[in-house]
């Protein structure tokens, strides 16, 4: 599970790097062609980067929340299974104990 999360995050970072490179090239091309001034290009790039950061932070928050939910569910399941195993173990120990040490027997 952890490996899947790591791979997903690394793929996202890789995609972000590729996207930033393409963004930079596109903005540079617009400036060269005169479609965009250097100042406007800088403002546009900053806005796009900020939007990307917000989206990344949102995704991280959602992922963290999901992981906490999954962990909590696993913990609840584990606690229940552990309690059932402990009960079975007590029953088996009582059955295997010598008669003089069994609970409730003289």
N, CA, C and O atoms as CSV, one atom per row, in Angstrom:
chain,resi,resn,atom,element,x,y,z
A,1,UNK,N,N,0.829,-1.192,0.000
A,1,UNK,CA,C,0.000,0.000,0.000
A,1,UNK,C,C,0.872,1.254,0.000
A,1,UNK,O,O,0.641,2.178,-0.780
A,2,UNK,N,N,1.882,1.280,0.886
A,2,UNK,CA,C,2.764,2.429,0.976
A,2,UNK,C,C,3.519,2.610,-0.340
A,2,UNK,O,O,3.702,3.737,-0.799
A,3,UNK,N,N,3.958,1.509,-0.948
A,3,UNK,CA,C,4.674,1.600,-2.219
A,3,UNK,C,C,3.786,2.212,-3.302
A,3,UNK,O,O,4.253,3.014,-4.110
A,4,UNK,N,N,2.521,1.839,-3.317
A,4,UNK,CA,C,1.587,2.385,-4.292
A,4,UNK,C,C,1.447,3.889,-4.098
A,4,UNK,O,O,1.426,4.641,-5.073
A,5,UNK,N,N,1.352,4.329,-2.863
A,5,UNK,CA,C,1.226,5.756,-2.569
A,5,UNK,C,C,2.486,6.489,-3.004
A,5,UNK,O,O,2.413,7.552,-3.619
A,6,UNK,N,N,3.661,5.905,-2.677
A,6,UNK,CA,C,4.922,6.532,-3.086
A,6,UNK,C,C,4.998,6.671,-4.599
A,6,UNK,O,O,5.355,7.729,-5.118
A,7,UNK,N,N,4.660,5.592,-5.302
A,7,UNK,CA,C,4.728,5.618,-6.765
A,7,UNK,C,C,3.771,6.661,-7.333
A,7,UNK,O,O,4.107,7.360,-8.289
A,8,UNK,N,N,2.589,6.765,-6.751
A,8,UNK,CA,C,1.601,7.730,-7.218
A,8,UNK,C,C,2.108,9.152,-7.009
A,8,UNK,O,O,1.994,9.992,-7.902
A,9,UNK,N,N,2.665,9.422,-5.837
A,9,UNK,CA,C,3.188,10.759,-5.557
A,9,UNK,C,C,4.372,11.097,-6.463
A,9,UNK,O,O,4.480,12.218,-6.960
A,10,UNK,N,N,5.254,10.125,-6.674
A,10,UNK,CA,C,6.396,10.361,-7.558
A,10,UNK,C,C,5.940,10.620,-8.993
A,10,UNK,O,O,6.504,11.462,-9.692
A,11,UNK,N,N,4.919,9.890,-9.421
A,11,UNK,CA,C,4.383,10.116,-10.763
A,11,UNK,C,C,3.777,11.512,-10.862
A,11,UNK,O,O,3.916,12.187,-11.882
A,12,UNK,N,N,3.109,11.937,-9.805
A,12,UNK,CA,C,2.527,13.285,-9.796
A,12,UNK,C,C,3.606,14.348,-9.871
A,12,UNK,O,O,3.469,15.332,-10.599
A,13,UNK,N,N,4.683,14.150,-9.116
A,13,UNK,CA,C,5.784,15.112,-9.143
A,13,UNK,C,C,6.414,15.129,-10.529
A,13,UNK,O,O,6.733,16.193,-11.058
A,14,UNK,N,N,6.590,13.967,-11.106
A,14,UNK,CA,C,7.149,13.885,-12.458
A,14,UNK,C,C,6.268,14.608,-13.465
A,14,UNK,O,O,6.762,15.323,-14.336
A,15,UNK,N,N,4.972,14.416,-13.341
A,15,UNK,CA,C,4.038,15.096,-14.241
A,15,UNK,C,C,4.106,16.607,-14.040
A,15,UNK,O,O,4.033,17.372,-15.002
A,16,UNK,N,N,4.245,17.027,-12.797
A,16,UNK,CA,C,4.341,18.464,-12.507
A,16,UNK,C,C,5.598,19.062,-13.128
A,16,UNK,O,O,5.560,20.175,-13.651
A,17,UNK,N,N,6.704,18.336,-13.074
A,17,UNK,CA,C,7.957,18.824,-13.660
A,17,UNK,C,C,7.803,18.968,-15.163
A,17,UNK,O,O,8.203,19.982,-15.735
A,18,UNK,N,N,7.226,17.962,-15.805
A,18,UNK,CA,C,7.025,18.009,-17.249
A,18,UNK,C,C,6.103,19.171,-17.603
A,18,UNK,O,O,6.357,19.906,-18.557
A,19,UNK,N,N,5.027,19.332,-16.826
A,19,UNK,CA,C,4.075,20.408,-17.079
A,19,UNK,C,C,4.738,21.768,-16.926
A,19,UNK,O,O,4.498,22.667,-17.731
A,20,UNK,N,N,5.580,21.930,-15.885
A,20,UNK,CA,C,6.268,23.202,-15.677
A,20,UNK,C,C,7.198,23.501,-16.844
A,20,UNK,O,O,7.269,24.638,-17.311
A,21,UNK,N,N,7.903,22.492,-17.309
A,21,UNK,CA,C,8.799,22.694,-18.447
A,21,UNK,C,C,8.023,23.127,-19.687
A,21,UNK,O,O,8.443,24.030,-20.411
A,22,UNK,N,N,6.886,22.474,-19.922
A,22,UNK,CA,C,6.059,22.833,-21.078
A,22,UNK,C,C,5.493,24.237,-20.907
A,22,UNK,O,O,5.422,25.004,-21.867
A,23,UNK,N,N,5.095,24.570,-19.697
A,23,UNK,CA,C,4.580,25.901,-19.412
A,23,UNK,C,C,5.645,26.958,-19.700
A,23,UNK,O,O,5.384,27.963,-20.361
A,24,UNK,N,N,6.846,26.708,-19.189
A,24,UNK,CA,C,7.942,27.655,-19.417
A,24,UNK,C,C,8.206,27.846,-20.916
A,24,UNK,O,O,8.372,28.972,-21.384
A,25,UNK,N,N,8.242,26.756,-21.650
A,25,UNK,CA,C,8.501,26.843,-23.091
A,25,UNK,C,C,7.388,27.616,-23.799
A,25,UNK,O,O,7.653,28.453,-24.662
A,26,UNK,N,N,6.150,27.328,-23.427
A,26,UNK,CA,C,5.019,27.981,-24.065
A,26,UNK,C,C,5.025,29.480,-23.776
A,26,UNK,O,O,4.806,30.293,-24.675
A,27,UNK,N,N,5.277,29.840,-22.524
A,27,UNK,CA,C,5.317,31.258,-22.154
A,27,UNK,C,C,6.463,31.962,-22.880
A,27,UNK,O,O,6.290,33.068,-23.392
A,28,UNK,N,N,7.630,31.321,-22.925
A,28,UNK,CA,C,8.768,31.912,-23.646
A,28,UNK,C,C,8.418,32.130,-25.119
A,28,UNK,O,O,8.778,33.148,-25.709
A,29,UNK,N,N,7.718,31.169,-25.695
A,29,UNK,CA,C,7.333,31.279,-27.109
A,29,UNK,C,C,6.361,32.447,-27.305
A,29,UNK,O,O,6.485,33.197,-28.273
A,30,UNK,N,N,5.397,32.605,-26.393
A,30,UNK,CA,C,4.454,33.719,-26.483
A,30,UNK,C,C,5.174,35.060,-26.384
A,30,UNK,O,O,4.823,36.009,-27.086
A,31,UNK,N,N,6.180,35.138,-25.513
A,31,UNK,CA,C,6.949,36.376,-25.362
A,31,UNK,C,C,7.726,36.657,-26.649
A,31,UNK,O,O,7.729,37.788,-27.135
A,32,UNK,N,N,8.386,35.633,-27.204
A,32,UNK,CA,C,9.158,35.793,-28.442
A,32,UNK,C,C,8.267,36.256,-29.593
A,32,UNK,O,O,8.667,37.092,-30.403
A,33,UNK,N,N,7.064,35.705,-29.653
A,33,UNK,CA,C,6.140,36.050,-30.739
A,33,UNK,C,C,5.429,37.381,-30.495
A,33,UNK,O,O,4.720,37.880,-31.369
A,34,UNK,N,N,5.618,37.950,-29.311
A,34,UNK,CA,C,4.991,39.231,-29.006
A,34,UNK,C,C,3.549,39.109,-28.562
A,34,UNK,O,O,2.848,40.116,-28.456
A,35,UNK,N,N,3.096,37.904,-28.303
A,35,UNK,CA,C,1.720,37.696,-27.852
A,35,UNK,C,C,1.547,38.030,-26.375
A,35,UNK,O,O,0.431,38.197,-25.883
A,36,UNK,N,N,2.676,38.122,-25.682
A,36,UNK,CA,C,2.648,38.335,-24.247
A,36,UNK,C,C,3.893,39.122,-23.861
A,36,UNK,O,O,4.986,38.853,-24.357
A,37,UNK,N,N,3.720,40.089,-22.978
A,37,UNK,CA,C,4.897,40.824,-22.515
A,37,UNK,C,C,5.624,40.001,-21.461
A,37,UNK,O,O,5.052,39.081,-20.876
A,38,UNK,N,N,6.884,40.335,-21.223
A,38,UNK,CA,C,7.668,39.597,-20.226
A,38,UNK,C,C,7.033,39.732,-18.842
A,38,UNK,O,O,6.992,38.770,-18.076
A,39,UNK,N,N,6.540,40.925,-18.529
A,39,UNK,CA,C,5.898,41.139,-17.225
A,39,UNK,C,C,4.634,40.317,-17.075
A,39,UNK,O,O,4.402,39.700,-16.036
A,40,UNK,N,N,3.803,40.313,-18.135
A,40,UNK,CA,C,2.573,39.516,-18.096
A,40,UNK,C,C,2.892,38.025,-18.017
A,40,UNK,O,O,2.192,37.266,-17.347
A,41,UNK,N,N,3.951,37.616,-18.706
A,41,UNK,CA,C,4.354,36.206,-18.681
A,41,UNK,C,C,4.740,35.793,-17.267
A,41,UNK,O,O,4.386,34.707,-16.806
A,42,UNK,N,N,5.463,36.665,-16.592
A,42,UNK,CA,C,5.878,36.366,-15.217
A,42,UNK,C,C,4.662,36.254,-14.301
A,42,UNK,O,O,4.574,35.334,-13.488
A,43,UNK,N,N,3.727,37.191,-14.436
A,43,UNK,CA,C,2.505,37.166,-13.615
A,43,UNK,C,C,1.711,35.897,-13.901
A,43,UNK,O,O,1.228,35.244,-12.976
A,44,UNK,N,N,1.573,35.546,-15.176
A,44,UNK,CA,C,0.822,34.350,-15.556
A,44,UNK,C,C,1.483,33.096,-14.973
A,44,UNK,O,O,0.799,32.226,-14.432
A,45,UNK,N,N,2.787,33.006,-15.082
A,45,UNK,CA,C,3.508,31.840,-14.567
A,45,UNK,C,C,3.323,31.728,-13.058
A,45,UNK,O,O,3.119,30.634,-12.534
A,46,UNK,N,N,3.395,32.868,-12.356
A,46,UNK,CA,C,3.221,32.842,-10.897
A,46,UNK,C,C,1.820,32.390,-10.508
A,46,UNK,O,O,1.649,31.636,-9.551
A,47,UNK,N,N,0.814,32.856,-11.257
A,47,UNK,CA,C,-0.570,32.448,-10.976
A,47,UNK,C,C,-0.754,30.952,-11.196
A,47,UNK,O,O,-1.398,30.269,-10.400
A,48,UNK,N,N,-0.184,30.457,-12.279
A,48,UNK,CA,C,-0.309,29.025,-12.587
A,48,UNK,C,C,0.410,28.189,-11.527
A,48,UNK,O,O,-0.105,27.156,-11.096
A,49,UNK,N,N,1.588,28.628,-11.110
A,49,UNK,CA,C,2.344,27.909,-10.081
A,49,UNK,C,C,1.569,27.908,-8.761
A,49,UNK,O,O,1.492,26.883,-8.085
A,50,UNK,N,N,1.000,29.053,-8.401
A,50,UNK,CA,C,0.237,29.145,-7.156
A,50,UNK,C,C,-0.985,28.228,-7.200
A,50,UNK,O,O,-1.293,27.548,-6.221
A,51,UNK,N,N,-1.677,28.213,-8.337
A,51,UNK,CA,C,-2.834,27.321,-8.487
A,51,UNK,C,C,-2.395,25.863,-8.345
A,51,UNK,O,O,-3.079,25.063,-7.707
A,52,UNK,N,N,-1.265,25.526,-8.935
A,52,UNK,CA,C,-0.744,24.164,-8.821
A,52,UNK,C,C,-0.424,23.807,-7.385
A,52,UNK,O,O,-0.696,22.691,-6.941
A,53,UNK,N,N,0.152,24.748,-6.660
A,53,UNK,CA,C,0.459,24.506,-5.243
A,53,UNK,C,C,-0.812,24.265,-4.439
A,53,UNK,O,O,-0.879,23.347,-3.622
A,54,UNK,N,N,-1.827,25.107,-4.683
A,54,UNK,CA,C,-3.098,24.935,-3.958
A,54,UNK,C,C,-3.702,23.570,-4.250
A,54,UNK,O,O,-4.158,22.880,-3.338
A,55,UNK,N,N,-3.706,23.180,-5.516
A,55,UNK,CA,C,-4.267,21.881,-5.880
A,55,UNK,C,C,-3.458,20.740,-5.267
A,55,UNK,O,O,-4.025,19.745,-4.816
A,56,UNK,N,N,-2.136,20.884,-5.251
A,56,UNK,CA,C,-1.287,19.856,-4.654
A,56,UNK,C,C,-1.551,19.759,-3.151
A,56,UNK,O,O,-1.658,18.658,-2.610
A,57,UNK,N,N,-1.658,20.903,-2.475
A,57,UNK,CA,C,-1.946,20.909,-1.037
A,57,UNK,C,C,-3.300,20.277,-0.747
A,57,UNK,O,O,-3.447,19.520,0.212
A,58,UNK,N,N,-4.291,20.593,-1.585
A,58,UNK,CA,C,-5.618,19.989,-1.425
A,58,UNK,C,C,-5.545,18.474,-1.577
A,58,UNK,O,O,-6.121,17.731,-0.782
A,59,UNK,N,N,-4.835,18.030,-2.597
A,59,UNK,CA,C,-4.711,16.587,-2.844
A,59,UNK,C,C,-4.008,15.907,-1.667
A,59,UNK,O,O,-4.403,14.818,-1.252
A,60,UNK,N,N,-2.969,16.549,-1.130
A,60,UNK,CA,C,-2.259,15.979,0.021
A,60,UNK,C,C,-3.172,15.888,1.237
A,60,UNK,O,O,-3.150,14.895,1.963
A,61,UNK,N,N,-3.969,16.921,1.455
A,61,UNK,CA,C,-4.903,16.922,2.578
A,61,UNK,C,C,-5.920,15.793,2.428
A,61,UNK,O,O,-6.196,15.069,3.384
A,62,UNK,N,N,-6.474,15.648,1.226
A,62,UNK,CA,C,-7.449,14.582,0.982
A,62,UNK,C,C,-6.805,13.208,1.150
A,62,UNK,O,O,-7.402,12.302,1.733
A,63,UNK,N,N,-5.588,13.060,0.639
A,63,UNK,CA,C,-4.884,11.787,0.761
A,63,UNK,C,C,-4.623,11.460,2.224
A,63,UNK,O,O,-4.827,10.325,2.654
A,64,UNK,N,N,-4.172,12.452,2.990
A,64,UNK,CA,C,-3.931,12.247,4.417
A,64,UNK,C,C,-5.197,11.824,5.139
A,64,UNK,O,O,-5.163,10.937,5.992
A,65,UNK,N,N,-6.302,12.449,4.805
A,65,UNK,CA,C,-7.583,12.110,5.423
A,65,UNK,C,C,-7.983,10.674,5.080
A,65,UNK,O,O,-8.422,9.920,5.949
A,66,UNK,N,N,-7.829,10.309,3.824
A,66,UNK,CA,C,-8.165,8.937,3.409
A,66,UNK,C,C,-7.283,7.918,4.123
A,66,UNK,O,O,-7.765,6.877,4.569
A,67,UNK,N,N,-5.994,8.219,4.229
A,67,UNK,CA,C,-5.084,7.295,4.905
A,67,UNK,C,C,-5.462,7.136,6.377
A,67,UNK,O,O,-5.405,6.031,6.917
A,68,UNK,N,N,-5.849,8.243,7.031
A,68,UNK,CA,C,-6.288,8.144,8.425
A,68,UNK,C,C,-7.538,7.283,8.538
A,68,UNK,O,O,-7.658,6.477,9.460
A,69,UNK,N,N,-8.478,7.451,7.594
A,69,UNK,CA,C,-9.699,6.636,7.601
A,69,UNK,C,C,-9.371,5.162,7.424
A,69,UNK,O,O,-9.893,4.309,8.143
A,70,UNK,N,N,-8.505,4.870,6.468
A,70,UNK,CA,C,-8.127,3.472,6.207
A,70,UNK,C,C,-7.443,2.871,7.434
A,70,UNK,O,O,-7.722,1.736,7.822
A,71,UNK,N,N,-6.548,3.646,8.034
A,71,UNK,CA,C,-5.833,3.169,9.223
A,71,UNK,C,C,-6.798,2.919,10.368
A,71,UNK,O,O,-6.682,1.917,11.074
A,72,UNK,N,N,-7.751,3.827,10.555
A,72,UNK,CA,C,-8.733,3.668,11.634
A,72,UNK,C,C,-9.568,2.412,11.408
A,72,UNK,O,O,-9.830,1.664,12.349
A,73,UNK,N,N,-9.983,2.178,10.173
A,73,UNK,CA,C,-10.766,0.978,9.872
A,73,UNK,C,C,-9.946,-0.272,10.138
A,73,UNK,O,O,-10.449,-1.242,10.705
A,74,UNK,N,N,-8.698,-0.253,9.734
A,74,UNK,CA,C,-7.833,-1.407,9.961
A,74,UNK,C,C,-7.651,-1.640,11.453
A,74,UNK,O,O,-7.671,-2.781,11.914
A,75,UNK,N,N,-7.475,-0.562,12.209
A,75,UNK,CA,C,-7.305,-0.683,13.657
A,75,UNK,C,C,-8.544,-1.289,14.307
A,75,UNK,O,O,-8.430,-2.170,15.160
A,76,UNK,N,N,-9.743,-0.816,13.904
A,76,UNK,CA,C,-10.986,-1.360,14.458
A,76,UNK,C,C,-11.106,-2.845,14.144
A,76,UNK,O,O,-11.468,-3.642,15.010
A,77,UNK,N,N,-10.807,-3.207,12.929
A,77,UNK,CA,C,-10.878,-4.600,12.513
A,77,UNK,C,C,-9.873,-5.431,13.303
A,77,UNK,O,O,-10.195,-6.524,13.769
A,78,UNK,N,N,-8.672,-4.921,13.450
A,78,UNK,CA,C,-7.624,-5.639,14.169
A,78,UNK,C,C,-7.995,-5.824,15.630
A,78,UNK,O,O,-7.792,-6.902,16.188
A,79,UNK,N,N,-8.535,-4.791,16.254
A,79,UNK,CA,C,-8.931,-4.878,17.661
A,79,UNK,C,C,-9.991,-5.949,17.842
A,79,UNK,O,O,-9.912,-6.744,18.779
A,80,UNK,N,N,-10.979,-5.984,16.962
A,80,UNK,CA,C,-12.036,-6.987,17.044
A,80,UNK,C,C,-11.502,-8.400,16.875
A,80,UNK,O,O,-11.876,-9.310,17.615
A,81,UNK,N,N,-10.627,-8.574,15.900
A,81,UNK,CA,C,-10.054,-9.898,15.663
A,81,UNK,C,C,-9.171,-10.327,16.822
A,81,UNK,O,O,-9.172,-11.495,17.209
A,82,UNK,N,N,-8.421,-9.392,17.374
A,82,UNK,CA,C,-7.558,-9.700,18.507
A,82,UNK,C,C,-8.382,-10.101,19.731
A,82,UNK,O,O,-8.025,-11.047,20.433
A,83,UNK,N,N,-9.466,-9.400,19.988
A,83,UNK,CA,C,-10.332,-9.728,21.121
A,83,UNK,C,C,-10.925,-11.130,20.951
A,83,UNK,O,O,-10.996,-11.895,21.914
A,84,UNK,N,N,-11.345,-11.464,19.741
A,84,UNK,CA,C,-11.907,-12.800,19.480
A,84,UNK,C,C,-10.847,-13.878,19.690
A,84,UNK,O,O,-11.139,-14.935,20.250
A,85,UNK,N,N,-9.624,-13.617,19.244
A,85,UNK,CA,C,-8.543,-14.587,19.434
A,85,UNK,C,C,-8.208,-14.770,20.914
A,85,UNK,O,O,-7.968,-15.888,21.368
A,86,UNK,N,N,-8.192,-13.667,21.661
A,86,UNK,CA,C,-7.910,-13.761,23.100
A,86,UNK,C,C,-8.977,-14.591,23.803
A,86,UNK,O,O,-8.667,-15.386,24.690
A,87,UNK,N,N,-10.226,-14.407,23.410
A,87,UNK,CA,C,-11.324,-15.178,24.016
A,87,UNK,C,C,-11.160,-16.666,23.699
A,87,UNK,O,O,-11.313,-17.512,24.581
A,88,UNK,N,N,-10.851,-16.982,22.448
A,88,UNK,CA,C,-10.642,-18.383,22.070
A,88,UNK,C,C,-9.473,-18.984,22.837
A,88,UNK,O,O,-9.530,-20.139,23.260
A,89,UNK,N,N,-8.419,-18.204,23.014
A,89,UNK,CA,C,-7.249,-18.681,23.738
A,89,UNK,C,C,-7.595,-18.977,25.199
A,89,UNK,O,O,-7.169,-19.996,25.744
A,90,UNK,N,N,-8.362,-18.095,25.829
A,90,UNK,CA,C,-8.767,-18.333,27.224
A,90,UNK,C,C,-9.573,-19.613,27.348
A,90,UNK,O,O,-9.360,-20.399,28.272
A,91,UNK,N,N,-10.501,-19.826,26.417
A,91,UNK,CA,C,-11.324,-21.044,26.438
A,91,UNK,C,C,-10.435,-22.275,26.292
A,91,UNK,O,O,-10.602,-23.257,27.015
A,92,UNK,N,N,-9.492,-22.217,25.355
A,92,UNK,CA,C,-8.596,-23.357,25.139
A,92,UNK,C,C,-7.706,-23.590,26.357
A,92,UNK,O,O,-7.487,-24.737,26.745
A,93,UNK,N,N,-7.191,-22.523,26.966
A,93,UNK,CA,C,-6.350,-22.663,28.154
A,93,UNK,C,C,-7.127,-23.300,29.298
A,93,UNK,O,O,-6.600,-24.143,30.024
A,94,UNK,N,N,-8.395,-22.889,29.455
A,94,UNK,CA,C,-9.220,-23.474,30.518
A,94,UNK,C,C,-9.454,-24.953,30.270
A,94,UNK,O,O,-9.434,-25.746,31.211
A,95,UNK,N,N,-9.675,-25.338,29.025
A,95,UNK,CA,C,-9.902,-26.746,28.703
A,95,UNK,C,C,-8.649,-27.581,28.935
A,95,UNK,O,O,-8.739,-28.746,29.323
A,96,UNK,N,N,-7.483,-26.990,28.698
A,96,UNK,CA,C,-6.235,-27.726,28.831
A,96,UNK,C,C,-5.653,-27.692,30.247
A,96,UNK,O,O,-4.763,-28.479,30.569
A,97,UNK,N,N,-6.144,-26.798,31.079
A,97,UNK,CA,C,-5.612,-26.666,32.439
A,97,UNK,C,C,-5.967,-27.890,33.260
A,97,UNK,O,O,-7.011,-28.504,33.039
A,98,UNK,N,N,-5.108,-28.254,34.209
A,98,UNK,CA,C,-5.442,-29.381,35.101
A,98,UNK,C,C,-6.703,-29.054,35.877
A,98,UNK,O,O,-6.972,-27.882,36.138
A,99,UNK,N,N,-7.483,-30.058,36.251
A,99,UNK,CA,C,-8.774,-29.833,36.910
A,99,UNK,C,C,-8.684,-28.956,38.152
A,99,UNK,O,O,-9.577,-28.142,38.384
A,100,UNK,N,N,-7.630,-29.096,38.962
A,100,UNK,CA,C,-7.552,-28.320,40.204
A,100,UNK,C,C,-7.336,-26.817,39.984
A,100,UNK,O,O,-7.538,-26.028,40.907
A,101,UNK,N,N,-6.921,-26.404,38.752
A,101,UNK,CA,C,-6.679,-24.982,38.513
A,101,UNK,C,C,-7.758,-24.354,37.640
A,101,UNK,O,O,-7.688,-23.158,37.357
A,102,UNK,N,N,-8.735,-25.110,37.214
A,102,UNK,CA,C,-9.782,-24.563,36.350
A,102,UNK,C,C,-10.647,-23.595,37.116
A,102,UNK,O,O,-10.952,-23.813,38.289
A,103,UNK,N,N,-11.046,-22.521,36.452
A,103,UNK,CA,C,-11.874,-21.510,37.082
A,103,UNK,C,C,-13.252,-22.083,37.429
A,103,UNK,O,O,-13.867,-22.790,36.630
A,104,UNK,N,N,-13.715,-21.764,38.627
A,104,UNK,CA,C,-15.046,-22.165,39.029
A,104,UNK,C,C,-15.143,-23.603,39.492
A,104,UNK,O,O,-16.237,-24.053,39.834
A,105,UNK,N,N,-14.049,-24.341,39.518
A,105,UNK,CA,C,-14.094,-25.737,39.985
A,105,UNK,C,C,-13.346,-25.835,41.299
A,105,UNK,O,O,-12.339,-25.155,41.494
A,106,UNK,N,N,-13.835,-26.685,42.211
A,106,UNK,CA,C,-13.159,-26.825,43.521
A,106,UNK,C,C,-11.835,-27.513,43.444
A,106,UNK,O,O,-11.172,-27.692,44.465
